[in-house]
Amino acid sequence: MFDNKIDEIVSQIKTLEDELMDEFKKKEEEFFYTIENQKVRFQESVIDEGRSKIVSSIKYLSSFPVIVILTIPFIWAMMIPAFIADISVTIYQYICFPIYKIPKVKRKDFIIMDRHNLFYLDKVERINCWYCEYFNGVIAYAREIGARTEQFWCPIKHSKLPKEKHSRYDKFFDYGDYLKYRKELEKRRADFDDIS
């Protein structure tokens, strides 16, 4: 079993995550929207006011220095590896995860495409949001697939705490704890009960 102090901290983090979700719910009320059948519904008066504040795409783009505009092809070139990564990790988990008995990662939980539909964005802002939603969603999706794979193959923490831990890291063995590693490896490899 994990150290009691670590379990306690993980439990506190879970409690804070639940509180954070409650705060997000309050934001729905603050910005006059509800989520019905997985669709966001804003009040009509809010939509009208938001649309009246849209800046034209030309005005939006002209607010950036020319050198920034010239970087756009480099940004969009990154969609090619993102698309390849999306397809590759999806195929990988569909082939390997059933063999490893690892629950599959739900792509829709990570690649959330909704901001590009906001009524108060101009066309360029919408395209930018679409790019970021997809690109960062793919990275998060691939990271979760990698995290579950790592838990199966090599669930050992690093000697130095990473700047940002993935979702499975707290289930890993402490660096150097070879006794627990040999004793509990098979159990940890299969410990995905917390994933619904």
C-alpha positions in Angstrom: 0.0 0.0 0.0 1.1 3.6 -0.6 2.5 5.7 2.2 -0.3 7.1 4.4 0.9 10.7 4.0 0.9 10.4 0.2 -2.6 8.8 0.2 -3.7 11.7 2.4 -2.3 14.3 0.0 -3.8 12.6 -3.0 -7.2 12.5 -1.2 -6.9 16.3 -0.6 -6.1 16.9 -4.2 -9.2 14.9 -5.2 -11.3 17.0 -2.8 -9.8 20.2 -4.3 -10.6 18.9 -7.8 -14.2 18.4 -6.8 -14.3 21.9 -5.4 -12.9 23.2 -8.7 -15.7 21.5 -10.6 -18.3 23.2 -8.3 -16.7 26.6 -9.1 -16.9 25.8 -12.8 -20.6 25.2 -12.3 -20.9 28.6 -10.7 -19.3 30.1 -13.8 -22.2 28.7 -15.9 -24.5 30.9 -13.9 -22.2 33.9 -13.9 -22.0 33.9 -17.7 -25.6 32.9 -18.3 -25.3 29.6 -19.9 -26.4 26.0 -19.3 -25.3 22.7 -20.7 -28.2 20.7 -22.1 -27.6 17.4 -23.9 -23.8 18.2 -24.1 -24.6 21.5 -25.8 -24.0 24.9 -24.4 -27.0 27.3 -24.4 -26.4 31.0 -23.7 -29.2 33.4 -23.0 -30.2 35.3 -26.1 -29.5 38.7 -24.6 -25.9 37.6 -23.8 -25.4 36.4 -27.4 -26.7 39.7 -28.9 -24.4 41.7 -26.6 -21.4 39.5 -27.3 -21.9 39.7 -31.1 -22.1 43.5 -30.9 -18.5 43.5 -29.5 -16.9 41.4 -32.3 -13.9 43.0 -33.9 -13.4 42.4 -37.6 -10.8 39.8 -38.6 -8.7 42.5 -40.4 -8.7 44.7 -37.3 -7.8 41.7 -35.1 -4.9 40.6 -37.4 -3.6 44.2 -37.8 -3.2 44.4 -34.0 -0.1 42.0 -34.4 3.3 43.0 -35.7 4.0 41.7 -39.3 6.7 39.3 -37.9 4.0 37.6 -35.8 1.7 37.1 -38.9 4.6 35.6 -40.8 4.9 32.8 -38.2 1.4 31.5 -39.0 2.5 28.9 -41.6 4.9 27.4 -39.0 2.1 27.2 -36.5 -0.2 25.5 -39.0 2.5 23.1 -40.1 2.3 21.6 -36.6 -1.1 20.2 -37.5 0.5 17.5 -39.6 2.4 15.8 -36.7 -0.6 16.4 -34.4 -2.9 14.6 -36.9 -0.5 11.8 -37.3 -0.1 11.5 -33.5 -3.9 11.5 -33.1 -4.3 8.6 -35.6 -1.2 6.7 -34.3 -2.0 6.7 -30.6 -5.6 5.8 -31.3 -4.6 2.8 -33.4 -2.0 1.9 -30.8 -4.4 1.9 -27.9 -7.1 0.0 -29.8 -4.6 -2.8 -30.6 -2.6 -2.9 -27.4 -4.8 -1.8 -24.5 -7.2 -4.8 -24.8 -4.1 -7.1 -24.7 -2.7 -5.3 -21.6 -6.2 -5.1 -20.0 -5.9 -1.3 -19.7 -9.1 0.8 -20.0 -9.1 2.7 -23.3 -8.7 6.5 -23.1 -11.8 8.3 -24.3 -10.7 10.7 -27.0 -13.7 13.0 -26.4 -12.6 13.6 -22.8 -9.4 15.2 -24.1 -10.1 16.7 -27.5 -12.9 19.1 -26.7 -13.9 21.2 -29.7 -16.3 23.9 -28.4 -14.5 27.3 -28.1 -14.4 27.9 -31.8 -18.2 28.1 -31.7 -18.3 31.0 -29.3 -20.5 33.8 -30.6 -18.2 36.7 -29.6 -15.2 35.6 -31.7 -14.4 36.8 -35.2 -13.5 34.3 -38.0 -9.7 34.3 -37.4 -10.2 34.0 -33.6 -12.5 31.0 -34.3 -9.9 29.3 -36.5 -7.2 30.0 -33.8 -9.4 28.4 -31.2 -10.1 25.4 -33.4 -6.3 24.9 -33.8 -5.5 25.2 -30.1 -8.5 23.0 -29.1 -7.4 20.2 -31.4 -3.6 20.5 -31.0 -3.6 20.7 -27.2 -6.3 18.1 -27.0 -4.3 15.7 -29.0 -1.3 16.3 -26.7 -3.4 15.7 -23.6 -5.0 12.6 -25.2 -1.6 11.1 -26.2 -0.2 11.9 -22.7 -3.0 9.9 -21.0 -2.4 7.0 -23.3 1.3 7.2 -22.6 0.6 7.4 -18.8 -1.5 4.3 -18.8 1.1 2.5 -20.9 3.9 3.6 -18.5 1.8 2.3 -15.5 1.7 -1.1 -17.2 5.4 -1.3 -18.4 7.4 0.8 -15.9 5.5 2.3 -13.0 8.5 3.8 -11.2 8.7 7.4 -10.1 11.7 9.5 -11.1 14.4 10.4 -8.6 13.5 14.0 -9.1 9.8 15.1 -9.1 8.7 16.1 -12.6 7.5 19.7 -13.1 4.1 18.3 -14.0 2.9 14.8 -13.2 0.5 12.8 -15.4 -2.7 11.3 -14.1 -1.1 7.8 -13.2 2.1 9.0 -11.6 0.8 8.7 -8.0 0.3 5.0 -8.6 4.0 4.4 -9.4 6.6 2.9 -7.1 9.0 5.2 -5.3 12.4 5.5 -7.0 14.7 2.8 -5.5 12.0 0.8 -3.7 13.1 -2.5 -5.3 11.4 -4.7 -2.7 7.9 -3.2 -3.2 8.5 -3.2 -7.0 9.2 -6.9 -7.1 6.4 -7.7 -4.7 3.6 -5.6 -6.1 4.5 -5.1 -9.8 1.7 -7.3 -11.2 -0.9 -5.7 -8.9 0.1 -2.1 -9.9 0.1 -3.0 -13.6 -3.5 -3.9 -13.3 -4.6 -1.1 -10.9 -6.9 0.9 -13.1 -10.0 0.6 -10.8 -10.1 4.4 -10.4 -10.9 4.9 -14.1 -14.7 4.8 -14.7 
